[in-house]
Amino acid sequence: MIEKKRCTKCGEVKPLTDFHKDPRGFRTGREGSCKQCKAAYGRAHRKPHTKATRAKNLVAGKKYNDQLRNDVLAAYGGKCACCGESHPEFLAIDHINGGGEKHRRTVGYGHGVYLWLRKHNFPKDKFRLLCHNCNFATSRYKHCPHEKDGQSSVSPDGIGFKGHATPLSLCPAPEGDYSLQKETA
């Protein structure tokens, strides 16, 4: 069994443990250059390209993320399923039956959700596109004021908003004058 190997960069014969594993490595299953030579090459090659590469990758990444978001918005109709808002800046993916936080924890926030939706062919039975207002109202009040099925944000007893302990009409009026006029001395 082979226990030593010659580095293709420095030419030294070294033990196999001085070479990274590579299943494509001929006979030894190790890379051709030793760990030290590979590290030196990485440091020398990476340094002059760092800033230029970083800037290039940021531009490419933003373009990719924007395209992915546009694909998701287009797949779900490009407008709010409730009110029809179509400005992309105002639109968000809604988990129809809830569970969005749990889902985001497993697939990642933002970009991760978009990738998951694309991978699963944009399922329409569990997700929809809503504007941020409709999405918040649906989350907070369990329905959106835009819905035309007779529901409103007023609780069933007719006195106040769902989620509020005391209806505003039952709150006592504040004592004193709270007008914006300045006092004269």
Sequence and secondary structure as in RCSB ss.txt:
>XXXX:A:sequence
MIEKKRCTKCGEVKPLTDFHKDPRGFRTGREGSCKQCKAAYGRAHRKPHTKATRAKNLVAGKKYNDQLRNDVLAA
YGGKCACCGESHPEFLAIDHINGGGEKHRRTVGYGHGVYLWLRKHNFPKDKFRLLCHNCNFATSRYKHCPHEKDG
QSSVSPDGIGFKGHATPLSLCPAPEGDYSLQKETA
>XXXX:A:secstr
   EEE TTT  EEEGGGS B TTSTTTSB SS HHHHHHHHHHHHHHHHHHHHHHHHHHHHHHHHHHHHHHHHH
TTSS TTT    GGGEEEEETTS HHHHHHHH STHHHHHHHHHTT  TTTEEEEEHHHHHHHHHHSS TT  SS
  SB TTSSSBTT SS GGGS   SS   S     
